[in-house]
C-alpha cells in the first residue's frame, strides 16, 4: 500500500516545501501535501503532528551535529574553542547540495510570523543545549552560557549568509569567518582598555 512505501517522510517534506513555496503556507493543507505524492492524510499524520512540523522535522539530528562537535573537541579546550568545533561539526549537516532546499525553507518561514517564532525558539533551544554540554565538560556556568549563546548567534548569521542568492562559500567557512569577527571585536575592546566597562 502507498503509505508503506519507503521514504514517505522525505517525500512529504519535499512536496510540502514545494507547495508552501508556490501556493503559500497558510493556503496548503496536510491533505493536499499527502495527495500530491500519492499518500493519504492519515499517512501524513503518522509522521508529522501538523503541517508546521514538516518544516522542523530533523531538529534532533540538527542539535546532535553540534553536540558531536562538543564531544570531539580536545581535552582542555576553552569554551569558545569547543564552540568552534561544534560549529564546524554542524556545518556537515548542511552540505552545499542542501542549500537550495534551505533557501526555499527559509523563504517560507520568513513569510509567516508563527514560523519565524518557532525558528527563533529552535536557536534558543540550541543555545541552552550547548550551554548544558559545555557545563558537562567542566566549563563554569557564565562562560558556558556566553559561549553557547555566541555559538548560536554565529550559526544564525553564517546560515543567513549561506542561503543568500549567489553565495558559494561553505557553511563551515562562513561560520569560521563570523566567529573570527566576533573574536576580533572582543580583542579590540580588550586592547582599548577597561574604560568601556567603567
C-alpha positions as protocol buffer text, in pm:
chain_id: "A"
residue {
  index: 1
  type: UNK
  ca { x: 0 y: 0 z: 0 }
}
residue {
  index: 2
  type: UNK
  ca { x: 117 y: 354 z: -69 }
}
residue {
  index: 3
  type: UNK
  ca { x: 158 y: 455 z: 293 }
}
residue {
  index: 4
  type: UNK
  ca { x: 423 y: 185 z: 346 }
}
residue {
  index: 5
  type: UNK
  ca { x: 642 y: 295 z: 59 }
}
residue {
  index: 6
  type: UNK
  ca { x: 996 y: 377 z: 171 }
}
residue {
  index: 7
  type: UNK
  ca { x: 1099 y: 736 z: 211 }
}
residue {
  index: 8
  type: UNK
  ca { x: 749 y: 865 z: 287 }
}
residue {
  index: 9
  type: UNK
  ca { x: 863 y: 1135 z: 535 }
}
residue {
  index: 10
  type: UNK
  ca { x: 1118 y: 1270 z: 289 }
}
residue {
  index: 11
  type: UNK
  ca { x: 867 y: 1267 z: 4 }
}
residue {
  index: 12
  type: UNK
  ca { x: 615 y: 1452 z: 219 }
}
residue {
  index: 13
  type: UNK
  ca { x: 874 y: 1709 z: 323 }
}
residue {
  index: 14
  type: UNK
  ca { x: 977 y: 1774 z: -35 }
}
residue {
  index: 15
  type: UNK
  ca { x: 618 y: 1803 z: -154 }
}
residue {
  index: 16
  type: UNK
  ca { x: 521 y: 2029 z: 136 }
}
residue {
  index: 17
  type: UNK
  ca { x: 807 y: 2267 z: 73 }
}
residue {
  index: 18
  type: UNK
  ca { x: 721 y: 2292 z: -296 }
}
residue {
  index: 19
  type: UNK
  ca { x: 354 y: 2361 z: -217 }
}
residue {
  index: 20
  type: UNK
  ca { x: 435 y: 2612 z: 57 }
}
residue {
  index: 21
  type: UNK
  ca { x: 667 y: 2798 z: -179 }
}
residue {
  index: 22
  type: UNK
  ca { x: 426 y: 2807 z: -472 }
}
residue {
  index: 23
  type: UNK
  ca { x: 84 y: 2831 z: -304 }
}
residue {
  index: 24
  type: UNK
  ca { x: 168 y: 2970 z: 38 }
}
residue {
  index: 25
  type: UNK
  ca { x: 196 y: 2805 z: 378 }
}
residue {
  index: 26
  type: UNK
  ca { x: -149 y: 2907 z: 501 }
}
residue {
  index: 27
  type: UNK
  ca { x: -317 y: 2803 z: 174 }
}
residue {
  index: 28
  type: UNK
  ca { x: -173 y: 2449 z: 180 }
}
residue {
  index: 29
  type: UNK
  ca { x: -335 y: 2166 z: 377 }
}
residue {
  index: 30
  type: UNK
  ca { x: -189 y: 1842 z: 507 }
}
residue {
  index: 31
  type: UNK
  ca { x: -431 y: 1651 z: 285 }
}
residue {
  index: 32
  type: UNK
  ca { x: -304 y: 1832 z: -24 }
}
residue {
  index: 33
  type: UNK
  ca { x: 55 y: 1759 z: 71 }
}
residue {
  index: 34
  type: UNK
  ca { x: -17 y: 1390 z: 112 }
}
residue {
  index: 35
  type: UNK
  ca { x: -224 y: 1362 z: -205 }
}
residue {
  index: 36
  type: UNK
  ca { x: 47 y: 1532 z: -411 }
}
residue {
  index: 37
  type: UNK
  ca { x: 272 y: 1230 z: -354 }
}
residue {
  index: 38
  type: UNK
  ca { x: 1 y: 966 z: -368 }
}
residue {
  index: 39
  type: UNK
  ca { x: -37 y: 922 z: 8 }
}
residue {
  index: 40
  type: UNK
  ca { x: -328 y: 967 z: 247 }
}
residue {
  index: 41
  type: UNK
  ca { x: -385 y: 1231 z: 512 }
}
residue {
  index: 42
  type: UNK
  ca { x: -363 y: 954 z: 771 }
}
residue {
  index: 43
  type: UNK
  ca { x: -15 y: 869 z: 647 }
}
residue {
  index: 44
  type: UNK
  ca { x: 86 y: 1233 z: 676 }
}
residue {
  index: 45
  type: UNK
  ca { x: -15 y: 1241 z: 1042 }
}
residue {
  index: 46
  type: UNK
  ca { x: 169 y: 917 z: 1104 }
}
residue {
  index: 47
  type: UNK
  ca { x: 492 y: 1112 z: 1054 }
}
residue {
  index: 48
  type: UNK
  ca { x: 403 y: 1473 z: 1140 }
}
residue {
  index: 49
  type: UNK
  ca { x: 174 y: 1616 z: 1408 }
}
residue {
  index: 50
  type: UNK
  ca { x: 82 y: 1909 z: 1183 }
}
residue {
  index: 51
  type: UNK
  ca { x: 199 y: 2077 z: 863 }
}
residue {
  index: 52
  type: UNK
  ca { x: 433 y: 2308 z: 1057 }
}
residue {
  index: 53
  type: UNK
  ca { x: 633 y: 2008 z: 1175 }
}
residue {
  index: 54
  type: UNK
  ca { x: 723 y: 1926 z: 815 }
}
residue {
  index: 55
  type: UNK
  ca { x: 948 y: 2232 z: 819 }
}
residue {
  index: 56
  type: UNK
  ca { x: 1109 y: 2147 z: 1152 }
}
residue {
  index: 57
  type: UNK
  ca { x: 1144 y: 1772 z: 1119 }
}
residue {
  index: 58
  type: UNK
  ca { x: 1500 y: 1663 z: 1192 }
}
residue {
  index: 59
  type: UNK
  ca { x: 1560 y: 1900 z: 1484 }
}
residue {
  index: 60
  type: UNK
  ca { x: 1719 y: 1625 z: 1693 }
}
residue {
  index: 61
  type: UNK
  ca { x: 1974 y: 1548 z: 1421 }
}
residue {
  index: 62
  type: UNK
  ca { x: 2044 y: 1921 z: 1382 }
}
residue {
  index: 63
  type: UNK
  ca { x: 2124 y: 1957 z: 1753 }
}
residue {
  index: 64
  type: UNK
  ca { x: 2321 y: 1633 z: 1757 }
}
residue {
  index: 65
  type: UNK
  ca { x: 2550 y: 1768 z: 1485 }
}
residue {
  index: 66
  type: UNK
  ca { x: 2655 y: 2044 z: 1727 }
}
residue {
  index: 67
  type: UNK
  ca { x: 2688 y: 1807 z: 2021 }
}
residue {
  index: 68
  type: UNK
  ca { x: 2913 y: 1578 z: 1820 }
}
residue {
  index: 69
  type: UNK
  ca { x: 3149 y: 1872 z: 1778 }
}
residue {
  index: 70
  type: UNK
  ca { x: 3139 y: 1942 z: 2151 }
}
residue {
  index: 71
  type: UNK
  ca { x: 3218 y: 1577 z: 2224 }
}
residue {
  index: 72
  type: UNK
  ca { x: 3512 y: 1566 z: 1983 }
}
residue {
  index: 73
  type: UNK
  ca { x: 3675 y: 1891 z: 2099 }
}
residue {
  index: 74
  type: UNK
  ca { x: 4015 y: 1823 z: 2256 }
}
residue {
  index: 75
  type: UNK
  ca { x: 4050 y: 1798 z: 2635 }
}
residue {
  index: 76
  type: UNK
  ca { x: 4133 y: 2130 z: 2795 }
}
residue {
  index: 77
  type: UNK
  ca { x: 3981 y: 2333 z: 2511 }
}
residue {
  index: 78
  type: UNK
  ca { x: 3830 y: 2668 z: 2608 }
}
residue {
  index: 79
  type: UNK
  ca { x: 3459 y: 2733 z: 2585 }
}
residue {
  index: 80
  type: UNK
  ca { x: 3492 y: 2918 z: 2254 }
}
residue {
  index: 81
  type: UNK
  ca { x: 3730 y: 2656 z: 2113 }
}
residue {
  index: 82
  type: UNK
  ca { x: 3467 y: 2393 z: 2190 }
}
residue {
  index: 83
  type: UNK
  ca { x: 3202 y: 2607 z: 2022 }
}
residue {
  index: 84
  type: UNK
  ca { x: 3427 y: 2640 z: 1716 }
}
residue {
  index: 85
  type: UNK
  ca { x: 3439 y: 2260 z: 1697 }
}
residue {
  index: 86
  type: UNK
  ca { x: 3059 y: 2245 z: 1735 }
}
residue {
  index: 87
  type: UNK
  ca { x: 3010 y: 2494 z: 1451 }
}
residue {
  index: 88
  type: UNK
  ca { x: 3241 y: 2300 z: 1221 }
}
residue {
  index: 89
  type: UNK
  ca { x: 3061 y: 1977 z: 1302 }
}
residue {
  index: 90
  type: UNK
  ca { x: 2720 y: 2134 z: 1245 }
}
residue {
  index: 91
  type: UNK
  ca { x: 2828 y: 2259 z: 903 }
}
residue {
  index: 92
  type: UNK
  ca { x: 2843 y: 1897 z: 787 }
}
residue {
  index: 93
  type: UNK
  ca { x: 2464 y: 1886 z: 839 }
}
residue {
  index: 94
  type: UNK
  ca { x: 2435 y: 2146 z: 562 }
}
residue {
  index: 95
  type: UNK
  ca { x: 2627 y: 2027 z: 255 }
}
residue {
  index: 96
  type: UNK
  ca { x: 2624 y: 2258 z: -47 }
}
residue {
  index: 97
  type: UNK
  ca { x: 2366 y: 2046 z: -228 }
}
residue {
  index: 98
  type: UNK
  ca { x: 2122 y: 2121 z: 54 }
}
residue {
  index: 99
  type: UNK
  ca { x: 2150 y: 2497 z: 2 }
}
residue {
  index: 100
  type: UNK
  ca { x: 1854 y: 2532 z: -243 }
}
residue {
  index: 101
  type: UNK
  ca { x: 1628 y: 2340 z: -4 }
}
residue {
  index: 102
  type: UNK
  ca { x: 1739 y: 2551 z: 293 }
}
residue {
  index: 103
  type: UNK
  ca { x: 1695 y: 2870 z: 93 }
}
residue {
  index: 104
  type: UNK
  ca { x: 1337 y: 2779 z: -2 }
}
residue {
  index: 105
  type: UNK
  ca { x: 1255 y: 2664 z: 350 }
}
residue {
  index: 106
  type: UNK
  ca { x: 1378 y: 2991 z: 497 }
}
residue {
  index: 107
  type: UNK
  ca { x: 1178 y: 3195 z: 247 }
}
residue {
  index: 108
  type: UNK
  ca { x: 862 y: 3013 z: 358 }
}
residue {
  index: 109
  type: UNK
  ca { x: 945 y: 3072 z: 725 }
}
residue {
  index: 110
  type: UNK
  ca { x: 1014 y: 3442 z: 674 }
}
residue {
  index: 111
  type: UNK
  ca { x: 663 y: 3499 z: 537 }
}
residue {
  index: 112
  type: UNK
  ca { x: 489 y: 3359 z: 846 }
}
residue {
  index: 113
  type: UNK
  ca { x: 521 y: 3515 z: 1196 }
}
residue {
  index: 114
  type: UNK
  ca { x: 442 y: 3190 z: 1378 }
}
residue {
  index: 115
  type: UNK
  ca { x: 705 y: 3003 z: 1180 }
}
residue {
  index: 116
  type: UNK
  ca { x: 961 y: 3278 z: 1247 }
}
residue {
  index: 117
  type: UNK
  ca { x: 889 y: 3246 z: 1617 }
}
residue {
  index: 118
  type: UNK
  ca { x: 934 y: 2869 z: 1601 }
}
residue {
  index: 119
  type: UNK
  ca { x: 1267 y: 2912 z: 1419 }
}
residue {
  index: 120
  type: UNK
  ca { x: 1384 y: 3162 z: 1682 }
}
residue {
  index: 121
  type: UNK
  ca { x: 1281 y: 2919 z: 1955 }
}
residue {
  index: 122
  type: UNK
  ca { x: 1486 y: 2650 z: 1781 }
}
residue {
  index: 123
  type: UNK
  ca { x: 1803 y: 2860 z: 1808 }
}
residue {
  index: 124
  type: UNK
  ca { x: 1728 y: 2945 z: 2171 }
}
residue {
  index: 125
  type: UNK
  ca { x: 1688 y: 2577 z: 2246 }
}
residue {
  index: 126
  type: UNK
  ca { x: 2015 y: 2505 z: 2068 }
}
residue {
  index: 127
  type: UNK
  ca { x: 2196 y: 2762 z: 2285 }
}
residue {
  index: 128
  type: UNK
  ca { x: 2053 y: 2609 z: 2603 }
}
residue {
  index: 129
  type: UNK
  ca { x: 2157 y: 2259 z: 2496 }
}
residue {
  index: 130
  type: UNK
  ca { x: 2508 y: 2375 z: 2406 }
}
residue {
  index: 131
  type: UNK
  ca { x: 2543 y: 2552 z: 2741 }
}
residue {
  index: 132
  type: UNK
  ca { x: 2450 y: 2230 z: 2918 }
}
residue {
  index: 133
  type: UNK
  ca { x: 2703 y: 2035 z: 2714 }
}
residue {
  index: 134
  type: UNK
  ca { x: 2976 y: 2288 z: 2798 }
}
residue {
  index: 135
  type: UNK
  ca { x: 2893 y: 2270 z: 3168 }
}
residue {
  index: 136
  type: UNK
  ca { x: 2912 y: 1890 z: 3145 }
}
residue {
  index: 137
  type: UNK
  ca { x: 3269 y: 1937 z: 3020 }
}
residue {
  index: 138
  type: UNK
  ca { x: 3356 y: 2140 z: 3327 }
}
residue {
  index: 139
  type: UNK
  ca { x: 3306 y: 2491 z: 3192 }
}
residue {
  index: 140
  type: UNK
  ca { x: 3167 y: 2731 z: 3454 }
}
residue {
  index: 141
  type: UNK
  ca { x: 2809 y: 2848 z: 3412 }
}
residue {
  index: 142
  type: UNK
  ca { x: 2867 y: 3206 z: 3292 }
}
residue {
  index: 143
  type: UNK
  ca { x: 3133 y: 3131 z: 3028 }
}
residue {
  index: 144
  type: UNK
  ca { x: 2933 y: 2825 z: 2919 }
}
residue {
  index: 145
  type: UNK
  ca { x: 2621 y: 3038 z: 2870 }
}
residue {
  index: 146
  type: UNK
  ca { x: 2808 y: 3320 z: 2694 }
}
residue {
  index: 147
  type: UNK
  ca { x: 2991 y: 3082 z: 2461 }
}
residue {
  index: 148
  type: UNK
  ca { x: 2676 y: 2883 z: 2380 }
}
residue {
  index: 149
  type: UNK
  ca { x: 2468 y: 3195 z: 2308 }
}
residue {
  index: 150
  type: UNK
  ca { x: 2753 y: 3329 z: 2095 }
}
residue {
  index: 151
  type: UNK
  ca { x: 2772 y: 3000 z: 1907 }
}
residue {
  index: 152
  type: UNK
  ca { x: 2400 y: 3005 z: 1828 }
}
residue {
  index: 153
  type: UNK
  ca { x: 2430 y: 3367 z: 1712 }
}
residue {
  index: 154
  type: UNK
  ca { x: 2733 y: 3290 z: 1495 }
}
residue {
  index: 155
  type: UNK
  ca { x: 2546 y: 2999 z: 1337 }
}
residue {
  index: 156
  type: UNK
  ca { x: 2239 y: 3214 z: 1269 }
}
residue {
  index: 157
  type: UNK
  ca { x: 2443 y: 3486 z: 1099 }
}
residue {
  index: 158
  type: UNK
  ca { x: 2650 y: 3238 z: 898 }
}
residue {
  index: 159
  type: UNK
  ca { x: 2342 y: 3046 z: 790 }
}
residue {
  index: 160
  type: UNK
  ca { x: 2175 y: 3367 z: 669 }
}
residue {
  index: 161
  type: UNK
  ca { x: 2483 y: 3440 z: 461 }
}
residue {
  index: 162
  type: UNK
  ca { x: 2500 y: 3081 z: 331 }
}
residue {
  index: 163
  type: UNK
  ca { x: 2147 y: 3088 z: 185 }
}
residue {
  index: 164
  type: UNK
  ca { x: 2188 y: 3424 z: 11 }
}
residue {
  index: 165
  type: UNK
  ca { x: 2147 y: 3412 z: -366 }
}
residue {
  index: 166
  type: UNK
  ca { x: 2485 y: 3379 z: -533 }
}
residue {
  index: 167
  type: UNK
  ca { x: 2672 y: 3272 z: -217 }
}
residue {
  index: 168
  type: UNK
  ca { x: 2927 y: 3000 z: -295 }
}
residue {
  index: 169
  type: UNK
  ca { x: 3124 y: 2967 z: 29 }
}
residue {
  index: 170
  type: UNK
  ca { x: 3059 y: 2666 z: 251 }
}
residue {
  index: 171
  type: UNK
  ca { x: 2876 y: 2700 z: 580 }
}
residue {
  index: 172
  type: UNK
  ca { x: 3192 y: 2585 z: 756 }
}
residue {
  index: 173
  type: UNK
  ca { x: 3391 y: 2873 z: 604 }
}
residue {
  index: 174
  type: UNK
  ca { x: 3119 y: 3126 z: 677 }
}
residue {
  index: 175
  type: UNK
  ca { x: 3086 y: 3011 z: 1039 }
}
residue {
  index: 176
  type: UNK
  ca { x: 3461 y: 3037 z: 1087 }
}
residue {
  index: 177
  type: UNK
  ca { x: 3462 y: 3388 z: 939 }
}
residue {
  index: 178
  type: UNK
  ca { x: 3179 y: 3508 z: 1164 }
}
residue {
  index: 179
  type: UNK
  ca { x: 3344 y: 3357 z: 1471 }
}
residue {
  index: 180
  type: UNK
  ca { x: 3675 y: 3526 z: 1383 }
}
residue {
  index: 181
  type: UNK
  ca { x: 3493 y: 3858 z: 1352 }
}
residue {
  index: 182
  type: UNK
  ca { x: 3339 y: 3809 z: 1697 }
}
residue {
  index: 183
  type: UNK
  ca { x: 3680 y: 3731 z: 1847 }
}
residue {
  index: 184
  type: UNK
  ca { x: 3833 y: 4034 z: 1673 }
}
residue {
  index: 185
  type: UNK
  ca { x: 3567 y: 4260 z: 1826 }
}
residue {
  index: 186
  type: UNK
  ca { x: 3645 y: 4123 z: 2171 }
}
residue {
  index: 187
  type: UNK
  ca { x: 4020 y: 4170 z: 2117 }
}
residue {
  index: 188
  type: UNK
  ca { x: 3971 y: 4531 z: 2006 }
}
residue {
  index: 189
  type: UNK
  ca { x: 3767 y: 4600 z: 2317 }
}
residue {
  index: 190
  type: UNK
  ca { x: 4038 y: 4447 z: 2534 }
}
residue {
  index: 191
  type: UNK
  ca { x: 4312 y: 4645 z: 2359 }
}
residue {
  index: 192
  type: UNK
  ca { x: 4117 y: 4966 z: 2419 }
}
residue {
  index: 193
  type: UNK
  ca { x: 4145 y: 4910 z: 2793 }
}
residue {
  index: 194
  type: UNK
  ca { x: 3882 y: 4879 z: 3060 }
}
residue {
  index: 195
  type: UNK
  ca { x: 3719 y: 5219 z: 3002 }
}
residue {
  index: 196
  type: UNK
  ca { x: 3436 y: 5050 z: 2812 }
}
residue {
  index: 197
  type: UNK
  ca { x: 3339 y: 4870 z: 3133 }
}
residue {
  index: 198
  type: UNK
  ca { x: 3363 y: 5170 z: 3364 }
}
